[in-house]
């Protein structure tokens, strides 16, 4: 079973920040949090990952709570092309074996 | 970043025939690759771990005789759906990784059995 839970769907206005939450209360100390997204009929695309510190790259920011039981993916200025299903996954670094939860279907509205 | 490529991207086959899907790591070597299947509007379900030079490890409930996996080289894993039936129609996706990086996914193969 997946170790993450996410809201099934969210809407966000174009140009606004999209904040996608993820609960992973049973995460172990050496497991990372990975975020991917999947646009219809394509393979998942990597977005960002982190262990305990907040992370930022050109696509998004990842905020991990101090107890590591939850995290938030932030898309700072959502565009229509960000409409996708977003998956939060916890896994050991370098194992690549991912158990996907149900994900959050994000719809960016014009 | 690393690239994982699948072929074909779409395939239609007749009921009772077998179909092979290839997954290649284009710029790195992968001792393990992973196969997933995905039904419409559902999440990815891990089917099996493909191990280079040894037998694949299947997840509970996945028929190993139906879904044959071969990982004969460090850059190629194949999934063969044997004696395909309409219920095997699905989106099949592979992944692989290198070092301590994240996993990279192929673009997926849509199988339709008619």
Interface residues (C-beta under 8 A of the other chain):
Chain A: X34 X36 X38 X41 X42 X43 X44 X45 X46 X49 X87 X93 X94 X96 X97 X98 X99 X100 X101 X102 X103
Chain B: X1 X4 X6 X32 X34 X36 X43 X44 X45 X46 X49 X91 X93 X95 X96 X97 X99 X100 X101 X102 X103 X104 X105 X106 X107 X108 X110
